[in-house]
Amino acid sequence: MTVVLTGDVHQWIDSADRAYASETESALALRYAQIAGHHGLKVTLFFAGLAMIEDESSVRTLLEEENVELGGHGWDSFQRRWRYRAYRKLYGSQHGSSRIQGRMVRRTCATIKRVTGRRICSWRNHAYCFDSHTPRVLADSGIRVWSDEVDRDRVGPHLHTSGVTILPINTTPDHEHLYHGDQMLEAVPSHRRSQYEHAQAWRESVARQAESIVARGGVATILAHPLCMKVVDDWRTFERLCSSLSRFPSGWAVQAAERAPGSHNDPL
C-alpha cells in the first residue's frame, strides 16, 4: 500500500565513511529530508541521543521540514565499547539488563523531546541490535513501532505480543550491501562480494522490491542512511531512488503501524 523511507542518524563516530563527509550526520539528514520532500516523500529518521545534542542547530532546522518523523536509535551507537563488552559478558546482551536498556531508551526519548519538543513513537536500534527484553522495554517507554527486523519475506508490519508493531526492513539495506566509501569492490573480501551491489544496481533493486511489495498490498520499508547516500556519489543515487519511489504513496513508520494485522486501526 505504501513505502516508508527511513534513515539512521548517528553522532560523530570513528567509521570509515567519516573520511568522505565533513558534515555532521544531523546536517546530512537535513539535506536527505529536503531531497525526499522535493519528490513528495515522507521520511522517518532514527536519531541516536548523542546526535541530537551534537548539532542542535541542524536538528532544529530539520524540524522545519514537514515530511519528517523522528525516531530513536539508541544513545551512543555502542561507541563505549568496553562498556558494551562488559554488558555482553555479564548479561548476554550489549544492552545489559532490562533495567539498563530501559534507562537508555527513556534517556534517548527524553533528549529528543527536550531538543525538538516532539515525543517519539518509533524506534530502531543501532546495528539492528536487540534482545528478548527489547519489545517490552520499548512498549513500556511509549514506543509503538520497532524496526530492527530485516526480512525480505515480510510484506508489511506485524504486531508483537508486547503490543509494539514490528516494521520490517523488507528491501535491501544500503550500508552492508552497497559499494561505497571504503567498502568498494577491491576492499570487500571476495566471499562477501555477492552480497554487494554498485549504486545503480542497488537503487534499481530497491525500487523493484518496493514495487513488488506495494503491488501485493504491503508496506515497503527502505533503509538508506544519509551518510551512505552522501558518500556513495554525493546524493545522486538518492535523488534517483526518491524519483523512483515518488509514484507510490508515502508514509512514516508510525503511520505504518496502523497497517499491522491485529492493530487497533487494522482495516482488515
Salt bridges, closest charged atoms under 4 A:
ASP8 OD2 - HIS73 NE2 3.81
ASP8 OD1 - ARG124 NH1 2.82
ASP8 OD2 - HIS225 NE2 3.46
ASP17 OD2 - HIS175 NE2 3.89
ASP17 OD2 - HIS180 NE2 3.14
GLU25 OE1 - HIS10 ND1 2.99
GLU56 OE1 - ARG60 NH2 2.93
GLU56 OE2 - ARG114 NH2 3.68
ASP140 OD1 - ARG136 NH1 3.49
GLU149 OE2 - ARG154 NE 3.69
GLU149 OE2 - HIS158 NE2 3.10
ASP174 OD1 - HIS225 ND1 2.71
GLU211 OE2 - ARG247 NH1 3.50
ASP234 OD1 - LYS230 NZ 2.71
GLU239 OE1 - HIS39 NE2 3.15
